[in-house]
Amino acid sequence: TLPATCLLTDSSPSQHMNGIMQNTTKQQENVDGSDSEGDSDNDEQRSKRARLAPGGGDEQYRKEKHKVVEQKRREKTKELLSDLQELLPNLDTSNSSALTMNTVLQCAIDFLLKSQSAAAGQMGGG
């Protein structure tokens, strides 16, 4: 069943997909390689820096670094989730504080499946 906040409408999915694609392109242009999203190379570089840091890999230093990296990761996730919320036409944002990550993702899946079936229907309908 759909969450109560997912409102599947008959609005044109292709119009919404165009907006999504434009926003995604803008986000890709703004990416600056400094994100800490779990690159194994970045992890290796961070661990090298931790070992070479004053104190020789002090546990407190590593914990603090980990805390900062996790905060950045959570902030980035929150920002991306907010962007996704804004792009979804089938999401009731009147009570956005009650929206969970799972709800937003489920609504995105529902919207994309509906868009996909609408596109297939247009191609088949000729």
N, C-alpha and C positions, 0 to 999 in steps of 0.2 A: 504494500500500500504506500501511497505517496504521503510525505509529511504534510501537515496542514499548511505549511508555508509555501509549498510548491503549487503554483497556480498554472496549470497547463492551459494556455490560451490558443486561440486560432490566429494570432498575429503572425505575420510572415516570418518564419524562421530564417529565411535568407537575408532579410534586412538586419536581423540581430547578429547573424553570423558575419556579415560584412563589418559591423561595428567591432565584433570580437577580433576579427583578423587585423583590422587597422590598429586596435589597441595593442595586440600582441606584437605587431611589427614595431610599434613605438617602444614597447618595453625591451625588445631585443636590441634596438638601436641604443638604448640607454644603459645596457648592461656594461659594467665596468670590471671585469675580472677580479674585484676585491671581495666578492661574496664568499662567505665561508660555508658552502653548502656540502661539504664532505668530499671534496676532491682528494684523492689519495696522495697526489703530489703535494698539495697544500698541507695535508696532515703530516706528511714526512718533514716538510720544511718547518712546520710549527714545532714538531717534536725535537728537531735538531736545535732550533732556537731555544727551546726549553732546557736542553742539556747544556747548551753553551752560555746560558744566561748566568748572571751573577748568582752565586750560590750553587752552581753545578747541578741544575735540575731539581731544585728545592721543591718539595711536595706542595708547599703553600703557593709557590709561584705557578705551578702547573694547575692547581685547583682554580686559582684566580683566572688564568688564561682560559681554562675550560668554561668557567662561568661566563666570561665575556663572549666567547664564541657561541655558546648556547643562547645567550640573550640576543645576539645578532641573528641567529638562525630563527628564533621564535618571532622576532620582529619582522623578518623577511616573510615568514609564513603568514603572519597576521596581515601584512600589507598585500600579499598576493591573494589571500582569501577575501579581503575587502574588495580588491579589484574584480575578482570573479563575481562577487555578490552584485556589484554595480552592472555587470554585463548581462546578468541573467534576467530575461523578461518574465520568467515564470516564478520568480521569487518574491514573496510578499515581504518587503523590508519594513513594514510598519512596526514590527516588533523585532527589530534586528538584534536586540540584546539576547533574545531567546534562541537565535540561530546558532547552531553548533557547526563545527567544521564538517561533520558527517552530513548534516542537513544540506549545506551549501553544495557539497560534492554530489549528493544524490540528486539534487535539483539540476545540477549541471549535466549529469548523466542522462536524466530524463529529457532535458531540453535537446541534447545532442542526438539522442535516439529518435525523438520526434522530428528533428530537422532532417535526419538521415532518411527516415521513412517518407517524409514529405518530398524530399528530393527524388527518391526512388519512384514515388507515385507520379511525379511530374514527368520523369523520363519514360515511364511505362505508359503514361496517358497520352504522350505524343503531342 
